[in-house]
Amino acid sequence: MPAQVDREKCTGCEACVSACPSEAISMVDDKAQVDPGTCTDCGICVDECPVEAISMVD
């Protein structure tokens, strides 16, 4: 399952954007947004997020 961003927790730091190897994360209104069609479910963004705003959904 693709990563999900909790927009209330996201601070817009863009750490996930630069960490994503498939370039599936972009910034929309200063918050991270994952493209589920491009996300490869690797979970790197989950580990990179300093505020734990990203999770992998079952």
C-alpha positions in Angstrom: 0.0 0.0 0.0 1.2 3.5 -0.7 2.4 5.9 2.0 -0.1 8.2 3.5 0.6 11.7 4.8 -1.2 13.1 7.9 -1.6 16.7 6.6 -2.2 18.0 10.2 1.2 16.7 11.3 3.2 17.6 8.2 5.4 20.6 8.7 6.4 21.0 5.0 10.0 20.3 5.6 10.4 18.3 2.3 12.6 15.7 3.8 10.4 13.0 2.3 10.5 14.7 -1.1 14.3 14.5 -1.4 14.3 10.9 0.1 11.8 9.3 -2.2 13.6 7.2 -4.8 10.6 7.1 -7.1 9.8 10.8 -6.9 6.2 10.0 -5.8 6.0 12.8 -3.2 5.4 16.4 -4.1 4.4 19.5 -2.1 0.8 20.8 -2.4 -0.2 23.8 -0.3 3.1 23.4 1.7 2.3 19.8 2.7 3.6 16.5 1.3 1.4 14.6 -1.0 2.0 11.0 -2.2 1.1 9.9 -5.7 -0.2 6.4 -5.1 0.3 5.4 -8.7 4.0 6.2 -8.5 4.8 5.2 -4.9 6.7 1.9 -4.7 5.8 1.2 -1.1 9.4 1.3 0.0 8.8 3.1 3.3 11.9 5.3 3.1 9.7 8.4 3.6 8.3 7.0 6.8 11.8 6.8 8.3 12.8 10.3 7.0 9.9 12.2 8.4 11.0 14.0 11.5 7.4 14.5 12.8 6.1 11.0 12.0 3.5 12.4 9.6 3.9 9.6 7.1 2.7 6.0 7.5 2.2 2.9 5.4 -1.4 1.9 5.1 -2.6 -1.7 5.1 
